[in-house]
Every structure is written in structure tokens, then in C-alpha cells.
Amino acid sequence: MTRPKRESHSRTIGDQTLHPESLMMGYGYRPELSEGSIKPPLFLTSTFVFETAEEGKAFFELAYGLRKGDPGEEMGLIYSRLNNPNLEILEDRLTIWDGAEAAAVFESGMAAISTTLLSLLTPGDVVLFSEPVYGGTDFLLKHILPRYGIRPVGVLANGGTAAFEAALADHAIRDHLAVIYVETPANPTNALVDIAACAELAQRWSRPNKRVLLAVDNTFLGPLWQHPLRHGADIVLYSATKYIGGHSDLIAGVALGSKAVIEPIKAFRTILGTMASPMTGWMLLRSLETLKLRMTSQMKNARYVADFLADHPKVERVYYLGHLPPDTPEHALYRRQCLAPGSIISFEIVGGEAEAFRFLNNLQLFHLAVSLGGTESLVEHPASMTHSDVDPEERIEMGITENMVRLSIGVEHPEDLIADLKQGLEAV
Ligand SMILES: *Cc1c(COP(=O)(O)O)cnc(C)c1O
């Protein structure tokens, strides 16, 4: 007797549309192609054998766009810088969370961001971006892209949409605008940027020969708690090193969007050689199976921790999306754009750097390390660590003070996390 076979890309059972967490176990993979192995094997191979010379020719024609594919024709496997089964399965699964048509995976978040921006920008273009952005992105925008004649224009995330509008009042900026680049919530202050408003600006300042694209770094809340494509973004970017990988054991990145937007980015990836390795792809497939469990547990833990901090006399101010005051524009934006407050909490300790350092040095369960989104809770000091190369004056404008500490909450028991924070604060 044979059982009816599920299509590898089927997303329904009868009338039931399957949820992303259910699809993470099998979507895009056909066990019969791999000896029935329940998990995709790791395809550690640089190149793929063609059955015939004609097949090789046909694969290359499709890969290099020399011929339109026949309906249903899939790109054949050629060489692991172009494609690899681990990456293809992973890319198909990653599209599900964000409701994207296509995905490209990279060997780091910075590889995803740099390959994407290099593929979109040409000399003379302006890239308008929210500040603060991740340190590596900041360096790319301010020090590398200008070498290629690209002009970066930063606007403060905490200035709201009005700050973007003000920059675009300048003809020299809007007449050359090519990309709006947004990181929201901002690191480490959790300041929100209105994605839908930025999408509207991108549309308004598109020109007949130049569509302005909106790219959103969704590392902090995605892919569970914020879906930028649904608010009008063209490209979603991730450091998959963070929540998607989730175990602090790999470095990776992702770009997602429509096929039309992702294909040219993939073409650049092929030439720059910034694709992820099969091993990274395989590990991310493993991570995706528990993504919802991890992010949900981290989000719930963070609520307890943020509530504890808000009530503590040695804590001056807490930056946490779950504590935005109701009836404020920020809260209204949060309700429109985000599904949950995530698990990054920054706070200001009473005092300065000395007090912050005493606190950091006394923690026992929290690990003192940069990065975020992993199963273990991490703590760091943005002013002297992740944001130490930001100009000191700009740092203050962005709200990154000497007494600020950033927490990434993991999946430990919340009472243990709070006990550690409590004794750490007492030692200050
Ligand atoms: C970590 C991070 C990056 C860079 O990603 P890597 O994987 O370290 O290259 C980019 N953006 C944000 C928001 C990040 O947190």
C-alpha cells in the first residue's frame, strides 16, 4: 500500500492552512531524494555532477538568465557559490515567516546588508537611513559607500517620520534618493521607525526611471514579532546570527522580498561570493524548528525582567517596548507595527560608567558578551562596547548614555534571571 505523498511545498491539509511553525519541520524538502533521511543531509560539496552536457548547458542558461525557464522548471544544481540543496531548502523555509516570495542567505548579517546595498546603489545615489543603526552598517554607510560615490544621509530614529520628511525637503537629497534604510526597533534604545510611513515616502519620491526601495533590518523583532513586507517594505534584512540561529554558535544573514527584488541581489551574491556555507545552512534549518518556541519563551521572560527593573530603586529608566506609555504616538505605532515587545531591554542604572561596570562584573547567570537573540541571556555596555565607535556627541543624541546597559533575554527560568539582576544591582 502506498500513502498519498505530500508535495514538498504544500502549505495546506484540506482546508487547513498550515502555520509557519508546522512548516519548519519539512517544507521544501523531499526525503525520497535523500535515502528517506528525515532531516536534510549536509551537502558538503563544492560542485554538482551533470548527467549530460546538454543538461549542464540548460542549467547554465537558466542560472545566467540566457533563457526563460519553462513553467515549473527549477534551477539545476551547478556549484555551491550559486546554489546548494541546504541553502535552497533554508531559503524556501525562511520566506514563510515574513510572507516573502524569495530569500537569499549569506554567511553573515553584514554580508546580507553589504551585498544588498551594493547591488541597489550606484554612484550619485543617496541612501537615507535611520540612526542609530548596527555598528557595522553604520561604518558601511558612512565610510565605505562614499568611496563609490554614494551619499549617506542619516536621520535620528527618535525624530519620528518628521525627521525623514525634513531631510527630503532638500532637493539634493530627494532627487538622488535610491534607498531608504531603516533599522527598527533601534539598537540599543528600542526607538521605533514607522515602516509604512517610510514606504509612503519611498513611493512619493520614486521617479519614472528610478523606484526608491525601502530596506528594513528586522533583526530585533523578526521574524516572529514584526513583518515589514506587510507594511510596504521592499526588502527585509536579518542578522541570522541572532534570533534565527538562536544558539550563539553561527554567523549568518538573510535578505527577503519579491522575486524581482531578490534576484539581482542573488546575482551580486554569486559574484561577491557572500553566500552561506552548506554547514551554516544546515544549522539554520535545525534552528528554525524551535524558532517560535525560543522567541516566545524569551519574550515572556523579558516581560518579567522588565517589570522587575522598572520597580527597582537603582534603575533610572527602562527602554522596553512593552512599557511604552498608552496614548502616545510611539504606543500607537507599536500597536500598528509590532506583534510583541521582543526580548531586548536596555536600562539606565543610577550613576555612571563605574556603577554600570560594577553591575556587569557582578552578574553570574547573565554572560557578559555582545550579540543577542541566543538561548542564553547576555548583558553588555553599549557606550563602551557595541557603540564605542559612534561619535560621542552623536551617541548622546541617540540616547546611548554611560549608565546604559543592554540585556538580551534568553530561555532560562525568569526567577533565576531576576535573582541574578537583583544581586547584581545590590552590589553596585
Ligand atoms: C548583529 C547585527 C547585524 C550584523 O550581523 P552579523 O551577523 O554580525 O554580520 C546587523 N544588524 C543588526 C540589527 C544586528 O544586531
The ligand as an ORCA input file, in Angstrom:
! r2SCAN-3c Opt
* xyz 0 1
  C      24.335     41.688     14.614
  C      23.596     42.617     13.755
  C      23.971     42.853     12.425
  C      25.213     42.232     11.810
  O      25.082     40.852     11.679
  P      26.319     39.831     11.675
  O      25.624     38.514     11.561
  O      27.075     40.015     12.949
  O      27.157     40.155     10.488
  C      23.188     43.699     11.668
  N      22.102     44.307     12.173
  C      21.706     44.114     13.451
  C      20.495     44.811     13.964
  C      22.440     43.266     14.290
  O      22.059     43.102     15.550
*
